Amino acid sequence: MKTTKEQFPTKLSLVLFFLRGSKALFFAGILFSMAVAFLDMVNPKIIQYTVDYLIGDSESVMPFYMQMLINLTGGKDYLKGHIFVIALIVVLIALVCAAFRYLNKLFNSMAAEKLICRMRDILFEHICHLPFSWHGENHTGDIIQRCTSDVETIKVFLSEQLTALFRIVIMIGLGIYFMFQIDLKLSLLSAAFIPIIVLYSLFFHNKIGSAFEHADVEEGKLSAIAQENLTGVRVVRAFGREKFERERFEAKNKDYTKMWINLMRLLAAFWTSNDMISGMQGMTMLVMGSIFCVNGSITVGELIAFVSYNAMISWPVRVLGRVISEMSKAGVSIDRLRYIMNSEVEKDKEGAIEPPLDKDIEFKDVSFSYNNGQAEILKDVSFTVKAGETVGVLGGTGSGKSTLMYLLDRLYNLPEDGGSITIGGVDIRDMKMDYLRENIGLVLQEPFLFSRTLYENIGITNKSAGIEDIRKAARMASLDETIKSFDDGYDTFVGERGVTLSGGQKQRTAIAQMLVSEPPIMVFDDSLSAVDTETDAKIRAALDMHVGRATTIIISHRITTLMHADHIIVLSHGKVAEEGTHEELLAKSGLYRRIYDIQIQGGGEDIA
Amino acid sequence: MPNSKTSKDKKYVKLPWFGIPRLMPFLKPYLPKMAMMIFLGSMVSMVDSFIPLFNRYALNNFIAKGTTKGIGYFALIYATVLIVKLVMDFISANTCGEIEMSIDRDLRNAAFNHLQELSFSYFNQNNVGYIHARVMSDTGKIGVMCAWRLMDIVWNGSYILFVLIVMLAVNVRLAMYILMLIPIAIVLVIYFQRHLIILNRHIRELNSTITGNFNEGITGAKAIKTLVIEDRIQNDFRKDTENYRKNAVHATHFSAMFSASVTMLSSCALALVLWRGGKITMEGVMEIGTLSIFLSYALGILEPIQNIIVTISDLIAVQVNVERLTRLLGTESDVADSPEVIEKYGDTFNPKKENWEELIGDVEFKDVSFHYPDGKEYVLEHFNLKVPQGTNVAIVGETGAGKSTLVNLVCRFFEPTSGEVLIDGRNAKERSQLWLHSNIGYVLQTPHLFSGSVRENLKYGNPDATDDKIWDALKLVSADKIVERMDNGLDSDVGEGGDMLSTGEKQLLSFARAILADPRILVLDEATSSIDTVTEKAIQDAISVVIKGRTSFMIAHRLSTVVDADVILVVKDGKIIERGTHKELMKNVGGYYHQLFSRQFEEMEAKAI
């Protein structure tokens, strides 16, 4: 499936897009649900005629289909003697009805699952292809919520609420039709209750909706207190603040509980009062029906049938208000997904090329800020990384060193007026994005491991990599020994549901992962920070030995990590403050020298 | 420290009486309310089951006799019954909600409070997500079980009971026909319910896999893009959603069969009543009104049966939650104050500060041996170390070598397996944990801030700190500029877990927090590892000011930071292999410390010269 570049100007356009491939199934489901509603309405009719014509002795006219049915089954007199035939008909109808009911649910579910599957796939793929800046601007929790609960809301809206609405409307419609056939006045009386019940419920559900949202927010807060207490357990203990934490939690818990109790009181009041209104309606129908029956306007069978119809539509009527009010929430969810789907995905320029990348990398007057108007992170940064060279970048927090690498990997696109980054003279903005990224092995400062085995994690970029390739990469990253010490070795499951690796182990895994694909350009974005100096040195030595050809950029604030580089750039507040070799920079007694002195200080007197 | 692993729970748990005895202490305060709820609930069901009798009365007394005499009274009684039912219904439902939320609240408090006193071994063995679910979700499920599920059983059970009574009272023969169908219904419901539970559990698991995938795809966006593995990740995702779809449709096939067969059975009941009842009514043996109530009961009795069985299967499912939660509540802390200590110094929540001695800061390890509760290998054996007040102890060694162990013992997060840790010359166990902790300042490897304002966070260790003092502390660690840059100064929100700040900023703030607490003992756990050199220099200057006069333990990454320490402990493979001052250790040429240190500086020197 290719990621869509369609835009969705309206809610409906997005819903229709999601519904592609499941519309016919939904339609089939609705058809069967109508058939079920109709067959359900037949039973009271049968009871009515049984009571009036077979048990009683009414001679009034019957509709032709009833007459036909009676003639078909052997005529009135035969039926009087063989009442079990009626029972058989009831069972027969029930059988057909059960089959329809089954088909209705099955088709509906097939449609619903196809829909949710498509929605999830589309969203996931779209999100994967959204630019990284989009991910920076949006909160992870919020996006996940859109992809899970909003997707669920829309599924429920289309597959449950909308179909329920169809069914309810049809049931009420048919019920009223049959009731009107029995007696007009009585039916009008019964129908008069419908708007009251529906409006009452609609009013209530709209009102309580915001209370529920409020309760959700409060629950989130309570949950966050518990979460923070647990993740910060060391801080809580070390400061001896258990009592404070307890009081805070209990206070919030109390408020939360109180709010829910009040909310439940409202719900109880609504449901029980609504129940009573329905009960009153039933009573009114019985009393009036009895009076009509005594007057002779309707027969006993008709009364029984009428009361049954009235009972049958009572539940749908009561649910109608809730369904309508819940349906209105779906609109919000659709808009929340529309926001994701209308965000533009990354795309290559027309005629993007794939030039060789084992060439000089040139940063020329690179200026960049994350948000328009915000302070520039990088200001006119220019330097060249010669092919095959190792360049070190030193800089403090917020000096823009990581940003520089994100720009090189096009995680952020350098604006047209922000200078240029070229490889072998070709502007990276004119290259195919995937090609560029595949050839730049960027090891992140905070590596991300996927919940798979270590083997799969290391080989994730290269499906054809065998165990030997992976072990080779792991050895270079000083990781092989560590992995072998795990019970399951390379099959150790990492990530959320597996073993938790230390920061250094994660970083080394990310390095191994990058080495497997042997890219011509390697970037270490402070990716040895959590590794101790000894291992750091080992890894660098291994890299020097094996991948001498690759152009390498190492970012660090550890002098020992950088000093062997062919060339060192010192970044300060988004500008190149100094550059040169280690010796040249030491001689300059600038920022580099100062940092060097700080890092070496203390040891100096003993060694020098 | 050993890697923490997710605790695995058994999927099925069987407890006697659905685990209710274990929950008794929590139910006790609500037993009277529960009794009232049960009584009123069954009364409501009784009214519901008697309503068809009104139909019968109307058919037999007005219609059959052709008179409307007394129909006014009839309506009045009917309406009164409905109103009485409304009142009972409301009270019982309202009480039910109250009971649910109250039990829920009490359980949450109990779990949360118990966690405040559990020792660290528990937190090392169980991950945060797991523990969090015990506090927030198990409690909720148990609350629902004790209130609404109970109410469901009362409602449906008494409805069935009263309907049976009425049917048997009205016509035994016809009642027997319906009774015959009940066992069939029960077998049918149990059969389907069993399958559905398994299918639905599987579907929930698949669903959480998909949520996990979303999570991975979004939090790992940077990694996915830099590795260019979008296609691979998408393919795996599509396999999962497709698998989910297939399973979900299969489950619906089952539940659709289920509801179709139950309604089919209802129709059979109806047919049976129509056939047998119709016949005896025709023969004049039974009145038409009686036939009509049997018709309503035939249609109405199967649903409550289905409800009860579904409720029971819910109860079975909740037992896992009961077991997990009561296990948490029953877990005893490895580190606990003795009754005598509590008597004198108070417990965690009710400290008797008036009895607290001042902590001076002499720490001594006396013949301490230690292994972690979940490990067997000793990481300390007969370890002795005197740390007089004001001493600065540095602990160095490779990542994962076990540098935190000593600090864990000083803080009494763990207790020695044998031997003792002395604080001011007395065994640490002789004073309360809170006394010790109130005198310790701690800066973590991964700084942890709480959501709230900067001020709230900084005052965490010292609730009485004034703004002036806060600013002093901030200046000391050169974090004052960070706060000044923020929109609302000290009132700025730090976000959930402090995520509005960078790691370096968080570290500086957590440093200021520790200083504000003005502790006698300061613990710095690799605090300076992710701050750039210039900032780090500023912090180190601050540290040397702050640790003056305090006993301090510093776990350090970079050797340059430990040179001035009074004692350096060198840790390898979890054990302390060398100790001494920097000068002493450097004399041991070829020793581990010498190796570590030289490597770092040789590299620089080689280049510098």
Interface residues (C-beta under 8 A of the other chain):
Chain A: M1 N43 I46 I47 T50 V51 L54 I55 G56 K80 I83 F84 I86 A87 L88 V90 V91 I93 A94 L95 C97 A98 A99 R101 Y102 N104 K105 L106 N108 S109 M110 E113 K114 I116 C117 R120 D121 F124 E125 I127 C128 H129 L130 F132 H135 T140 I143 I144 C147 T148 L222 S223 A224 A226 Q227 E228 N229 L230 T231 G232 V233 R234 V235 V236 R237 A238 F239 G240 R241 E242 K243 F244 E245 R246 F249 E250 N253 K254 Y256 T257 W260 I261 M264 R265 L267 A268 A269 W271 T272 S273 D275 M276 G279 M280 G282 M283 L286 V287 G289 S290 I291 C293 V294 V300 L303 I304 V307 A311 G395 G396 T397 G398 S399 D409 L411 D434 R437 E438 I440 L442 L444 P447 F448 F450 S451 I460 T461 K463 G495 E496 R497 V499 T500 L501 S502 G503 G504 Q505 Q513 S529 A530 V531 D532 T533 E534 T535 A537 H557 I559 T560 M563 H564 H582 E583 L586 R594 I595 Y596 I598 Q599 I600 Q601 G602 G603 D606 I607 A608
Chain B: N3 S4 K5 T6 I51 F54 N55 A58 L59 F62 I63 G66 T67 T68 I71 F74 A75 Y78 A79 L82 I83 K85 L86 D89 F90 A93 N94 C96 G97 E98 E100 M101 S102 D104 R105 R108 N109 F112 N113 L115 Q116 E117 F120 F123 N127 V128 I131 H132 V135 M136 I210 T211 G212 N213 F214 N215 E216 G217 I218 T219 G220 A221 K222 A223 I224 K225 T226 L227 V228 I229 E230 R232 I233 Q234 F237 R238 T241 E242 Y244 R245 A248 V249 T252 H253 S255 A256 M257 S259 A260 S261 T263 M264 S266 S267 C268 L270 A271 L272 L274 W275 G278 K279 T281 M282 I288 L291 S292 L295 S296 T348 F349 N350 P351 E398 T399 G400 C411 F413 Q433 L434 L436 H437 S438 I440 G441 Y442 L444 H448 F450 S451 Y460 G461 P463 E496 G497 S502 G504 S510 A517 V523 S529 S530 I531 D532 T533 V534 T535 E536 K537 H557 R558 L559 S560 T561 V563 D564 H582 K583 M586 L596 F597 S598 R599 Q600 F601 E602 E603 M604 E605 K607 A608
